[in-house]
């Protein structure tokens, strides 16, 4: 398409025609220029989130700087892309490579995706969260790649003396009749530009896709399973020695004094001991020596921000903070309150960072999902100008919200500055459980009114310990707005309203959020408000079905607002044989959730028979077991169906844990759990042996969000199955929270003694 081609009369460029840039560079570099127009087309009784939801907000915010992320063609024939998001196991480096390989017609293995350092000029375009990565980057990456392909073809045409229409590009090689093929590496410099210029380009149509939409293995799979994948603690930064922190016995306690500093400094391998804002840091030759020193420290601690609080006292405070529901209606009503306890947001890879702060400069390495805010706050903490701080984003071993917070990076920077030496700081697993980020305790009260077979109204009031959204939208302005009094409540309410919706035609529906108590270290755990909100809603839908003498699946199907929603619900009901005869004490549960411009439905079968609930497993909470699960998802266009299936499998395990077993127990200002051996995420004994994940055919031309999509419906389906199996609707989650199956480890010293002999664990 020539630069003087006519522009469509609506001022746009059509669905596949875009503007982009060729950038001034030694080898070919390209970028995109885009706009967005959210739509609620085809939605019955549209709600505000049908026009603008949280994902739209994040995508629109990222667009103005989309031209700053570039595709680079290298002389060795590879294509490089620095992704301004964090890879934490969700597979976005693979899906990103697929987008580039598709538009450029290069082999997937030739695309090298790295993670970009913190770049403040990207503003809102470097935040990883809300299942937004593929949505926000889908068009910008493809446009940049398509422009690169266009330029390579033009360079090849000039080199061979033929028209571009005579050229074919496949597997990274450009060919023409009667000519030897030219590899893109040989064309990289010739296709480059000495000045930045604007280019129009047409993207591939969906019918021509050969990569997008096909199941692909992860590009990093081999490195992951062979131990060659590089995480922060694998980096060999000169002079960076192991560092750990002696932390308080209660949440956010403070250091008053240390009685034996000289003694600990003289311990084998110890190089430095220094007090910091969160405790007493120890640097040594090995992490084992750090642990010995931390355990030896004799610290007098000041009170923390949750001093004396327990599950019961926080629950009482939430009840007092609950917003009024209004006068009881005259029609039949279901009015129920649900309790959701604290849950850990500890990731598989424990919290860690490397820092080198010397000579008025700082360099940080860590897995960060909001690196711009991290860089800005580290600079402020150290008293350094922003341009004196460099933040490198490393790959992370899990996150789902945890790495939106950069407490380890802040600590590492503070320690390094105080001692004038590089540090490799790592949290102990007990640190993450007790002082790390948690999903807030919450109450969700639901009032549903009905008459005959019609639901007239549905109101849900969610009251929660405050969710820390201090990362904002990934830069300092919204981060500050989300942190100051009053502003934080407004930010949370906006986040809540733009992420929650009512998928059913239930008359007048509304939802309210009230948050209280900022004394806890909370965070945007995977799916944030949705698991609790959806679980409460879906349980009430089951209760409505019982009152109306309707089948729970049929009530949902009759009430869902869109064809996409009904399709996924129908699919799980069919694949899971909804309504089939099961033994007493075993039941099915079905649930629906929509978010991120995607829809999902989950059907589970749950075994609540005494022989299952009462089975004995060492040091375990057993209880009911999910024996079968069927998940159907419609994400519009699935870039990598195999990666999507893996995401849904993880979502299911999260949902099972949230419904049945995983929670923190608060007592006297401290959480009792100190590791995953007593924090009961879904274990093998609660994993369904029969699991089917169904990716629906593409329903739109664009991808929806997927990373968090399946959590809410999975949790709700398990809860609904429990209610049907036992005849009693559960109202407290996880269902087994009342079972404390372990002896709590001491909080002083903060790092518990590791087992010294495992023979007693051998069966």
VEXKOL-806678 format. One record per residue (C-alpha): x, y, z. Coordinates in steps of 0.02 Angstrom, whole numbers, padded with zeros to 5 digits, always signed. Layout:
% residues N
XYZ...
//
This chain:
% residues 763
+00000+00000+00000+00077+00167-00051+00089+00315+00068-00037+00412-00038-00169+00275-00035-00344+00336+00004-00399+00338+00185-00570+00262+00225-00706+00393+00245-00727+00356+00430-00550+00417+00461-00491+00246+00513-00396+00113+00421-00516-00034+00432-00497-00184+00543-00332-00243+00469-00252-00081+00405-00138+00014+00522-00010+00152+00535+00163+00116+00601+00343+00173+00594+00509+00121+00522+00634+00186+00648+00805+00258+00616+00925+00115+00660+01076+00020+00591+00968-00133+00557+00783-00142+00527+00677-00082+00675+00489-00053+00669+00347+00000+00784+00158+00029+00785+00036+00174+00804-00139+00125+00859-00308+00175+00929-00453+00079+01005-00643+00085+01005-00727-00030+01133-00897-00097+01084-01044-00183+01166-01119-00245+01003-01236-00393+01021-01256-00380+01210-01430-00387+01284-01462-00259+01423-01284-00190+01416-01193-00141+01575-01053-00013+01594-00921-00150+01584-00987-00199+01413-00927-00030+01349-00772-00002+01457-00699-00129+01577-00534-00133+01670-00448-00216+01524-00506-00082+01404-00441+00050+01523-00270-00033+01532-00264-00058+01343-00313+00121+01304-00185+00184+01430-00048+00083+01344-00086+00136+01166-00002+00309+01163+00168+00230+01193+00143+00074+01085+00263+00147+00956+00403+00140+01083+00408-00051+01084+00499-00113+00931+00536-00267+00826+00719-00280+00775+00787-00387+00632+00967-00442+00661+01104-00484+00536+01111-00664+00599+00932-00690+00538+00850-00683+00709+00713-00563+00760+00725-00479+00930+00587-00406+01036+00604-00334+01212+00434-00369+01289+00381-00234+01413+00293-00362+01523+00352-00493+01649+00361-00677+01605+00319-00769+01766+00272-00938+01694+00112-00886+01605+00189-00910+01433+00181-00734+01361+00355-00745+01285+00290-00891+01181+00129-00805+01126+00227-00647+01085+00350-00744+00979+00202-00823+00890+00131-00653+00843+00296-00598+00767+00325-00764+00678+00151-00754+00603+00164-00581+00528+00345-00597+00472+00336-00775+00405+00490-00827+00504+00515-00988+00604+00461-00974+00785+00633-01027+00846+00710-00875+00760+00610-00753+00866+00703-00704+01025+00593-00622+01156+00679-00542+01304+00608-00438+01446+00629-00250+01437+00714-00152+01577+00607-00025+01669+00568+00114+01545+00476+00262+01622+00440+00333+01449+00319+00187+01422+00205+00259+01557+00057+00138+01571+00132+00015+01448+00241-00088+01566+00119-00163+01690+00089-00351+01691-00081-00390+01765-00267-00409+01737-00242-00538+01599-00204-00390+01487-00038-00431+01405-00101-00517+01247-00249-00399+01230-00142-00241+01241+00004-00302+01135-00087-00405+01003-00102-00267+00873+00055-00165+00914+00170-00315+00899+00087-00378+00740+00093-00206+00659+00278-00185+00698+00312-00361+00631+00209-00331+00474+00303-00170+00437+00466-00263+00458+00408-00393+00331+00356-00255+00210+00527-00171+00223+00620-00336+00202+00522-00372+00043+00558-00197-00023+00744-00221+00012+00742-00391-00074+00653-00319-00226+00787-00185-00243+00925-00313-00220+00856-00434-00350+00785-00305-00468+00609-00376-00467+00438-00313-00413+00385-00350-00234+00233-00440-00305+00353-00570-00377+00427-00608-00206+00381-00744-00083+00435-00744+00099+00433-00906+00196+00532-00971+00345+00635-00812+00350+00692-00825+00169+00637-00713+00025+00630-00796-00146+00590-00744-00325+00580-00847-00485+00752-00874-00557+00845-00806-00404+00928-00884-00254+00840-00855-00090+00891-00710+00022+00889-00736+00210+00815-00594+00311+00982-00577+00402+01064-00524+00239+00927-00396+00214+00924-00324+00391+01043-00180+00357+00978-00146+00182+00799-00133+00248+00849-00011+00385+00811+00174+00377+00920+00325+00418+00766+00420+00476+00603+00379+00560+00460+00373+00437+00276+00330+00445+00213+00176+00353+00042+00101+00321+00024-00085+00328-00109-00220+00311-00106-00364+00434-00138-00544+00387-00318-00600+00387-00368-00736+00509-00396-00856+00364-00210-00844+00322-00145-00881+00497-00025-01028+00508+00048-00992+00680-00081-00893+00779-00217-01009+00841-00112-01167+00827-00055-01262+00983+00130-01232+01015+00250-01289+01150+00328-01152+01253+00486-01078+01181+00568-01092+01353+00506-01268+01395+00672-01357+01368+00767-01230+01472+00638-01243+01610+00638-01433+01625+00828-01447+01612+00863-01314+01743+00942-01192+01621+00811-01057+01637+00885-00904+01721+00797-00824+01869+00859-00682+01979+00952-00794+02101+01041-00881+01955+01125-00720+01899+01309-00705+01939+01328-00521+01979+01506-00483+02038+01522-00471+02228+01335-00495+02257+01329-00608+02409+01181-00698+02491+01076-00586+02603+00925-00621+02712+00822-00521+02836+00775-00560+03016+00592-00510+03020+00474-00466+03163+00360-00593+03248+00205-00491+03205+00151-00411+03041+00257-00256+03003+00336-00248+03175+00485-00131+03198+00662-00150+03264+00693-00069+03434+00865-00137+03470+00983-00283+03436+01072-00356+03587+01207-00460+03502+01261-00371+03342+01448-00397+03373+01424-00582+03408+01324-00611+03249+01446-00510+03143+01583-00628+03203+01490-00785+03149+01567-00892+03010+01544-00816+02836+01450-00662+02894+01511-00502+02810+01382-00374+02865+01235-00352+02984+01132-00194+02969+00961-00132+03027+00842-00084+02887+00661-00024+02882+00589-00200+02884+00708-00291+03003+00890-00336+03022+00983-00387+02864+01125-00513+02861+01248-00532+02716+01358-00688+02713+01453-00805+02599+01309-00929+02589+01122-00929+02621+01148-01063+02752+01261-00945+02848+01130-00808+02827+00998-00922+02904+01112-00966+03051+01145-00782+03083+00961-00732+03069+00915-00868+03193+01051-00808+03313+00998-00625+03315+00922-00562+03478+00806-00421+03425+00687-00319+03532+00536-00285+03422+00409-00145+03422+00225-00176+03384+00164-00205+03208+00015-00140+03109-00096-00290+03153-00044-00306+03334-00162-00415+03435-00278-00450+03289-00352-00620+03250-00472-00696+03125-00616-00660+03243-00572-00478+03277-00547-00438+03092-00712-00522+03052-00800-00415+03182-00724-00258+03107-00783-00308+02934-00960-00334+02997-00959-00160+03073-00895-00085+02909-01027-00170+02801-01131-00049+02701-01320-00057+02728-01423-00162+02608-01577-00052+02621-01752-00098+02677-01804-00279+02654-01912-00302+02498-02091-00363+02503-02059-00504+02378-01975-00670+02422-01791-00644+02460-01629-00739+02483-01513-00640+02597-01347-00723+02637-01174-00672+02696-01014-00762+02646-00846-00756+02734-00679-00772+02644-00524-00789+02751-00348-00723+02719-00253-00819+02585-00068-00817+02542-00002-00744+02380+00165-00830+02396+00239-00878+02227+00333-01037+02184+00495-00937+02173+00512-00848+02338+00532-00659+02343+00708-00606+02289+00813-00470+02209+00993-00419+02175+01052-00242+02205+01214-00148+02178+01204+00028+02250+01373+00115+02246+01448+00277+02185+01284+00370+02173+01206+00240+02058+01093+00090+02082+01068-00066+01977+00929-00189+02020+00884-00362+01954+00716-00439+01999+00557-00512+01927+00445-00359+01925+00271-00336+01852+00270-00148+01884+00453-00103+01852+00422+00081+01816+00345+00110+01988+00482+00002+02064+00617+00109+01985+00532+00270+02039+00508+00213+02219+00682+00140+02233+00755+00306+02175+00650+00398+02304+00700+00277+02443+00884+00294+02402+00878+00482+02373+00947+00461+02197+00892+00543+02034+00786+00430+01926+00917+00420+01788+01041+00350+01915+00934+00194+01943+00930+00049+01820+00803-00091+01845+00822-00254+01750+00669-00367+01738+00711-00551+01758+00597-00699+01727+00500-00756+01879+00445-00924+01945+00262-00885+01972+00171-00729+02028-00013-00702+01989-00009-00534+02075+00135-00560+02197+00265-00477+02086+00163-00320+02062+00249-00278+02226+00436-00252+02236+00471-00262+02423+00623-00374+02397+00697-00251+02271+00670-00106+02392+00751-00204+02533+00898-00258+02426+00928-00078+02371+00919-00015+02550+01040-00147+02614+01163-00120+02472+01164+00068+02499+01191+00051+02686+01338-00069+02673+01408-00008+02508+01414-00184+02434+01310-00283+02309+01183-00404+02385+01084-00554+02325+00932-00545+02439+00809-00688+02461+00658-00707+02572+00635-00869+02667+00473-00961+02632+00416-00917+02809+00445-00732+02768+00329-00746+02618+00192-00833+02717+00197-00717+02867+00256-00548+02803+00217-00565+02618+00064-00517+02519-00105-00592+02560-00276-00595+02481-00384-00494+02601-00512-00567+02718-00684-00515+02656-00870-00528+02680-00989-00534+02533-01173-00510+02569-01297-00552+02433-01482-00508+02426-01583-00581+02282-01769-00551+02260-01882-00656+02152-02064-00688+02113-02123-00850+02037-01992-00899+01909-01920-00725+01885-01773-00644+01975-01819-00463+02008-01659-00395+02083-01484-00443+02138-01377-00340+02255-01204-00384+02318-01108-00286+02450-00926-00336+02466-00833-00283+02624-00648-00317+02627-00486-00283+02716-00407-00151+02604-00326-00216+02444-00160-00130+02414-00166-00067+02235-00014+00043+02261+00061-00014+02097-00075+00088+02010-00077+00064+01822+00111+00041+01821+00177+00219+01844+00194+00343+01986+00040+00452+01956-00091+00316+01977+00019+00226+02103+00016+00382+02211-00171+00403+02186-00197+00223+02242-00092+00249+02399-00155+00411+02476-00306+00419+02593-00472+00439+02502-00383+00416+02336-00350+00233+02375-00534+00199+02408-00583+00285+02245-00451+00185+02150-00509+00022+02229-00691+00061+02190-00647+00101+02009-00548-00059+01994-00691-00157+02073-00829-00084+01965-00731-00102+01802-00687-00284+01837-00855-00347+01902-01012-00377+01802-01179-00466+01815-01187-00597+01676-01369-00640+01709-01527-00545+01666-01579-00530+01848-01680-00371+01846-01604-00226+01941-01429-00278+01993-01294-00179+02079-01137-00207+02180-01043-00104+02308-00870-00115+02384-00812-00052+02552-00635-00079+02614-00565-00056+02788-00408-00090+02891-00244-00050+02802-00138-00143+02929-00107-00294+02819+00010-00325+02673-00118-00365+02540-00112-00371+02351-00196-00404+02187-00197-00592+02202-00245-00687+02044-00418-00631+01984-00423-00503+02129-00606-00476+02183-00684-00599+02062-00663-00769+02149-00752-00712+02307-00884-00610+02216-00922-00747+02089-00923-00887+02218-01052-00795+02324-01157-00752+02171-01157-00927+02098-01205-01006+02264-01354-00889+02274-01400-00935+02094-01406-01117+02151-01515-01065+02298-01631-00969+02181-01645-01123+02070-01696-01228+02219-01826-01101+02275-01898-01090+02099-01889-01280+02075-01776-01257+01924-01622-01350+01870-01467-01245+01915-01396-01264+01741-01561-01219+01659-01586-01064+01767-01414-01003+01718-01442-01041+01535-01610-00952+01532-01536-00799+01618-01367-00775+01532-01361-00619+01425-01256-00674+01276-01241-00816+01153-01056-00835+01195-01100-00862+01378-01234-00990+01340-01116-01083+01223-00982-01116+01354-01113-01164+01483-01194-01285+01360-01024-01358+01318-00975-01402+01496-01150-01468+01533-01139-01581+01381-00958-01637+01404-00980-01662+01591-01147-01754+01574-01238-01632+01685-01374-01716+01787-01302-01891+01777-01339-02007+01923-01204-02006+02058-01184-02095+02225-01253-02011+02381-01126-01885+02445-01058-01851+02270-01128-01707+02169-01098-01595+02021-01077-01407+02026-01083-01287+01881-01034-01104+01872-01004-00962+01750-00889-00812+01747-00851-00676+01619-00709-00550+01623-00568-00486+01512-00682-00493+01358-00685-00682+01383-00812-00807+01452-00789-00968+01549-00892-01106+01625-00839-01247+01741-00923-01409+01792-00850-01515+01932-00896-01674+02024-00855-01671+02209-00842-01822+02323-00900-01779+02499-00926-01957+02560-00858-01995+02735-00727-02116+02671-00657-01978+02560-00673-01833+02681-00600-01935+02824-00451-02009+02732-00285-01985+02820-00133-01909+02737+00018-01856+02840+00018-01672+02891-00128-01636+02775-00300-01560+02764-00393-01684+02656-00582-01662+02655-00687-01672+02496-00604-01712+02330-00642-01649+02156-00645-01807+02050-00693-01731+01884-00684-01560+01804-00734-01490+01635-00686-01313+01586-00746-01222+01430-00670-01054+01383-00703-00931+01244-00565-00801+01236-00615-00737+01065-00457-00786+00972-00339-00902+01066-00161-00860+01011-00090-01022+01083-00225-01149+01128-00098-01261+01214-00041-01120+01326-00223-01075+01360-00257-01253+01416-00111-01243+01537-00177-01079+01606-00349-01155+01635-00272-01304+01724-00184-01186+01843-00344-01085+01867-00437-01243+01916-00305-01288+02047-00319-01112+02117-00508-01124+02123-00505-01293+02212-00383-01224+02340-00484-01066+02372-00644-01166+02395-00577-01308+02502-00409-01292+02587-00297-01140+02566-00303-01002+02695-00198-00912+02824-00244-00916+03008-00218-00750+03100-00180-00755+03286-00108-00615+03395-00052-00509+03248+00037-00649+03155-00007-00783+03028+00021-00960+03091+00072-01034+02923+00260-01033+02892+00280-01129+02730+00188-01229+02599+00199-01383+02709+00061-01304+02813-00019-01190+02685-00130-01309+02590-00134-01262+02409-00213-01397+02300-00112-01557+02322-00111-01716+02222-00245-01793+02332-00367-01654+02285-00323-01645+02100-00459-01717+01987-00402-01874+01894-00528-01834+01758-00498-01662+01681-00557-01594+01514-00520-01419+01449-00617-01360+01298-00557-01209+01199-00704-01143+01100-00681-01098+00915-00636-00915+00884-00786-00800+00906-00698-00633+00878-00547-00574+00781-00455-00522+00938-00392-00614+01092-00473-00590+01261-00387-00612+01428-00349-00787+01491-00221-00792+01632-00347-00769+01772-00508-00812+01683-00540-00985+01754-00511-00953+01940-00679-00879+01988-00788-01007+01899-00681-01151+01965-00698-01094+02145-00885-01065+02124-00916-01233+02041-00829-01326+02184-00930-01227+02312-01093-01263+02221-01050-01448+02211-01016-01450+02398-01186-01374+02432-01274-01503+02324-01174-01650+02394-01201-01606+02577-01370-01521+02566-01298-01367+02653-01240-01212+02561-01063-01167+02619-01042-00989+02681-00862-00990+02746-00709-01014+02635-00605-01110+02621-00725-01242+02684-00588-01323+02789-00525-01162+02868-00583-01222+03039-00464-01370+03030-00290-01329+03097-00195-01487+03056-00020-01429+03104+00077-01367+03255+00119-01184+03218+00305-01149+03205+00377-01015+03321+00392-00836+03260+00555-00808+03355+00673-00843+03274+00578-00798+03116+00657-00936+03011+00599-01104+03080+00723-01246+03103+00730-01355+02949+00698-01542+02968+00861-01633+03001+00803-01810+02969+00672-01861+02843+00669-02046+02884+00510-02025+02986+00424-01965+02826+00464-02122+02727+00318-02240+02697
//
